[in-house]
Amino acid sequence: MRHSIATAAIIAISSFFHVKAQDTLTVLYIGNEYTSLNSLPTMVEQVTESLGNHVDWYSVSPDGFTLEAHSSNNQTTSALSALEWDFVIIQEKVSQLGLDNSSFASDVMPYAQDICDGARQANPCVKPVFFMPWAGEEGDPLNCLQYPWVCTNEEQGDTLKSRTLQLAVSNDAWCAPVGEAWNWLIDLSDGSIPMYTADGISPTPSSTYLSACVLYSVLFQEVPDGAYFPGQLGEENAELIQAVAGNTVIGSASEWNFTPLVWADLIFETGPIFTTVLLDASAAVDSVQIEFEDQLLVWEPGGSGAFTLGSGWIPYYLTIYSSCGNAEYLDSLLIPVSVTEMNGFQPVRTFPNPTSGPISVLVPLTGWYDIVILDVNGSAVFRDRRKIEKDVVNQIFPADLSCGIYTILLLGDSVNYSARVMRLPD
């Protein structure tokens, strides 16, 4: 069984979407012709300036480049380290996004991670953004035979969407849903706004304007109402494009992995004896203080532990530390029945509790028992096997136990017992 706490409160950082409380952003584009045709970065700048904001940008977008090519390209690696970028917009070659799963895992995923890692080395507070390309007007006929999931416009569009989201989620990045906005605009305009040039792939100035509005909405998390538009587009078409871009990004924000820069989450996996707690956190997080029940822990991202949890609503408090800004996170998890109860464990009397010496136990049933003592991480720190008589005091002498909370398990042939004890200083 798997539980995940949803974010209930994020305090002491800037707005959920805005990375920095400012109207000037620095943006690096890493892609190919999909991010350079019709001077897309310049159009993003024009839209931004017209709405009272500012963007400083640089682009490394040679025609036909893949992320693998970028990862070893001196211009790309130099650009990544040249400035503490607020955003790095990353666009993979369309044909690479259509590869089979195995090839995608080996030929795309590692290089996407390399670029994100390079950006974060220069600025731990950067937010990578993966650019979702648009599908070809007739899909991808050149690769259709080998990869049948790209044969039509709809099939290729679904593939590009899922693969771009996969890259975003895997790298704690955002997704810029350019291709999704294309689909909406084509449907809403009934084809009256030209989107493709004669080759059925390249963008027209109208579709480049749509891409620019989508990128603006992603970067500033607002609808580009009243933005600049090329005169030949016409006011009515421009307003439709602005609305489609804003609604695709803001109206469906939950789809595009728009996580805060600083976040953490707990994942709970219930096992046969105890619950494993896993810490998931953004790349910008340094450490997290975790408080629940009688636990006070400090973990780095990827930390984990195993615990026995009682039933009912259990509150959890996370204090998240990051050079990009600290945050507090609170929520609670409903455990309808305790782990030990679910797996047939019965309570057993232990005394004294707390104790600084041996632990005495009384069991209601004579038998042979495996005695296991678990620390707060679920690791066994003591094991023994002995016969215990009914209602006769049995002392357990675990050596070298540090102060803390421990769980004692008595595993019998026909019955299992458990208890928590607190170890005090000697």
N, C-alpha and C positions, 0 to 999 in steps of 0.2 A: 504494500500500500504506500502511496506516495502523496505527500502533502506539500504545498508550496504556499508561503504566506504572500498575500498581495500587499502592495505598498499602501499603507494607511496614512502615514504622515511623513513628509520630508520637510525638515525644519532647518533653518540656519544656512541654507544655500540659496542661490538665486533661483529664479523661476524654473519650473520643471523642464521647460524646453530651452530657454535661453542659457547659453553657456556662459556668457559674460554680460554684465550690465552695461552695455555700451552699444553704440550704433555704428561702429566701424569694425569690420571683420577682415581678417587676412585669410585668403583662400588659395590653396594650391590645387590645380587640376592635373591629374595623371590619367591619361587615356590615349585615345587615337582620334581619328577623324570624327567620331561621334561627339566628341567634346570640343572640336575645333571648327567644324564646318559652319559657314555663315557667321564666323566670329562670335560663337556662343558666349565665351567669357566677357567679351565687350558688351554684349546685349544684357547679360546679367548685371554688369556695372551700370548700364544706362537705366535699367529698371530700378536698381537700388538707389541711385542718385536722385531719381525723380520722386522717390518716396521719402526723401530726407535722411537716408542712411548712406553709408559709404563702405566700399569694399576694395581692398588692395589685393591684387591677385597676380599669379604667375601660372603659366601653363606649360606642361611637357606632354605633348600629344602628337607624336609622329604617326603618320598614316600606317595602319596595319599592326600597330604595336600591341603585344599581349602584356599581361602583368609579369610573365616570366622575363620578357625582354626588358621591361622597366626595371626589374629587380637587379639587373646587372648593368644598367645603363648609367654612365657617369653623370649625365645631366640630371637624371631623375634622383639619384642618390644625393647629389650635391644640393638639389633644390629642397629635398626633404630636410636637410640639416642647415639650410641657409637662414631659416627664420623660425620663430616659434609660431607656427600656423595655428589659427583657430580651427579651421576645417581643412581636410584634405579630401577632395572629391576624386574617387577612384573608379575608373571604368574599364572593365575587361572587354576584350574583343568578343564580338557577338558569337562567332563560331566556337569559341572556347566555352562559352556558357551552355552550348548545346551538346557537349561531349557526354559520353556514357559516364555512369557514376564512378567507376574505377579511374578513368582518365581524368575526370574532373577533380577527384581527390588528390591525384598525383601531379597534375599539370596546371592546376589553378589555385587550389586552396593554400599550398605552402607559400606561393608568391604573394597572394593577397595578405597573408599574415606577415610576411617579410616587410611589405610596404607599410602596413599599420605599425609594426614594431619600429621601423625607421622613423616614422612620424612621431611616435611617442618618446623615442630617445631624445629628440630635439625639444619636445614639449609634452610632458606627461598629461597636460590638460587639453590636448588636441582631441577633436572628435572626427574620426574618419567617416566618410559618407560614400556608400557604393551607389553608383549611377546605374539605374535600371534602363537599359536600352529599349528601343521600340522594335517590334517585329517587322520583317519585310512585308511588303504589300501582298505577296504570294507566299509568305513563309520563307524557307531557305531551300529552294529546289536543288542547289548544288550539293547539299549534305543530306538531303531527304532519304536517299537510299540507305545510307549508313546509319542515320539517326532519325527514325520515322517520327519521333516526337517534335520535329521542327518542320514538318512538311507543309503545314498551312499557317496562315497568319495567326489564327487562334491558338494552335498548338505551340507554335514558336513563342508567342506572347506569354503563354502560361509557363513555358520552360524558362524564359528569361526572368520572369517574376520570381519563380521559386528559387532559382539559382542565385539571383542577386540577394534575395532575403537570406538565403543560407550563408552567403558571405558576410552579410551584415551581422546576423545573430552570432556567428562563429567568432567574430572579431570585435564584439561589443561596439558595433558601428551603427550608423543610421542608414536607411535606404531612401534614395531620392527616386520616387516612382514616376519617372518620365514616361516610360512605356505604358504604364497604366493610364496616365492622363491622355496619351495619344488615343487609346481605345475609346475613352469617354468622349473626347472631342469629335472623333470620327462619327460616333453614334449620334451625338447631340446635334451636330451640324448637317447630318444627312449627306456628308461628303461635299458640302458646298465650300469648305475651306480646304484648299489643296495642301496635302501633308507630305506627299512623296514627289520627287522629281521623276523623270522618265525612266530611270533605272529601277524604280520600285523599292529603293532602299534609302537613298540620300534624302535629307530633309529640305523642305522649302523654307524661305524666310518665315512663313507663318508658323510652321512646326518648330523652327528654332526659337521663335518668340515664346511658344508654349513651353519649351524646355527651359528657357530663361526664367519664366514665371514660376515654374515648378521649383527650380533651384532657389529662387528668391524665397519662396514660401518655406522651403526646408531650412534655409540658413537663418531666416528671421522669424520663422514660425508665425507668419501672418499672411492673410490673403492680400495679393498685390492690387487691391482696388485702386483705380485711378492712376495706375502706373503709366510711364512712357510706353508708346507703341510706335512702330514704323508707320509712317503716313499712309503707305499703300495698303495697309491692312484694313483700315476703316474702323471707326469707333465701335460699331456694333459687334464686329468680329473680335475686336480687342477685348471688349467687356466680357464676351463669352469665354474667351481663352483665359482671361484672368480668373473668372469664376470657376472654370473647370480645374485650373491649376490649384487654386486655393482649396476647393472642396476635396480634391483628390488627396492633398497633403494634410490639411487640417481636419477636414470632415472625416477622414479615415486614419487618424493619427496612430491608433493602436496597431494598425497593420504594419507600420514601417519601422518598428523597433526604436522608436524615439525615447530611449531610456535617458534619464538624467546623466550628467557627467559623473556624478558621485552617487552610487547606489550599492545596496547590498541586500541579499535575500537569503533566507534559510530554507533549506529543503529537508524534509523529514521522510525517512524510509524505515518502516517498521519491519523488524526482523523477528526471528523466533523467540529471542530472549530480551532484546533491548532495541531501542530506536536509534538509528544512525542519523546524526544531524550534520548536514553539509553546508558550508558557507559558500555562496556564490556572490561575486562582487565585480564591480566594474574595474576596468584596467587602471583607473586613476586612484583606486583605493590602496592605502598603505596597510591599514590594520582596522579591526573591528572589535569593539568590546561588546560582549554578549551577556545578557542577564536573563535568566529564567529559573523559576523555582529557587533552589538554593545554589545555583551555579553563577559564578562570575568568571568569565573567560575572556582572553584576548587572543584572537586568531588573525593570521594573515589570510589573504584570499586563497581559497582552496583548502582551508582548514576543515577538520572534521572531528567528530567524537561520537561515542555511543553512550546512551543513557537509558535508565528505566524511568518512565514517565507515568505520573498518576493520571486519573481520568478527569474530565471536565475541561473548562476553559482555562488555558494556561497562557498568561501574558508573556511576551518576549520583548525585550528592549535592546536595540542595537545603537551603539554610538560609533559612527563611521569617521575614521580619520584619513584625511587626504591633503596633499599640498594644494589641491585645487579647491579646497573648502570642506569643512566638516559638516556632518549631517546627523540627525537623530531619526530613528525609525522605530515605530512601535506597532505592535499588532498582537493578536492572540490566536491560538490554535485550539480547536476543539478535538479532544481525544475522548471518544464516547465510552471507552473502557480501557483500563490500563493495560500495558503490554503484558505484565505478568498475569493479570486476570485472563486475558485472551488466550494465553498459552497454558492454562491449567495450574499456575502457581498459586499456592496458598500462603498467607502470612505465617510467620513463625516468630516466637518470642525470643528476643535477644536482650541481654543485660550484662553489665551496666551499659547504658547508651545515652550520652557519649561515654567513651572509654579511652583510657590511656594505656590499658594493659590487655589481658586476654579477653576474648569475646565468649560469653556463655550463651548456649542455646538450649531450648527445650522443645522437643518434637512430640507430637501426640501419637506417633506410630513407630514402633520398633522396626529397624531395617538397616541395610547397608546404604550409605549415601556418599556420592561424590560431592565434596565441598569445594566450591569455587568462589573466590572473592574478586570482584571486578572494581577497577578504579573508575573515575568519572569519564574516561575515554573508552570504557568498555573492554579494556585490556585485563586479562587475568593476571593478578599479582600473587595469588596463592591457590594451590590445589592440594587436596588430600582426599583419601578415601578411608572410611572407617564405619564400623557398626555403631549405631546410636540407639540406646534403649529409650523406650517411651518414658516421658516425664522424669528423666534422669539428666541432671545438669552435665552438659558436655562443654569443655573449654577448648577454644581454638586459639592457638598461639601464632598468629601470622607475624613473621619477623620483618623489621625494617619498613613498616608502613608509615608514610608521612602523614601529616595532618590532612584531613579532608573527609569527603563523603564516600562511602564504599557500599557496594551491594553484595550481600551474601546469598549464594544460591546453594540449596541442598537438593541434589538431584537423586531421588530414590527410584526403586524399581517400579513402584506403583503410584508415587505421589512426589510432587516437587514443591519446595518451600522457598520463600525469598524474604529478605528483610534489608532495610538500610541501616547502616550504623555510621556514627561520626567518630573519627579518630582524633583524639586530643594529643597535645604534646606530652611526652613522658614526664 
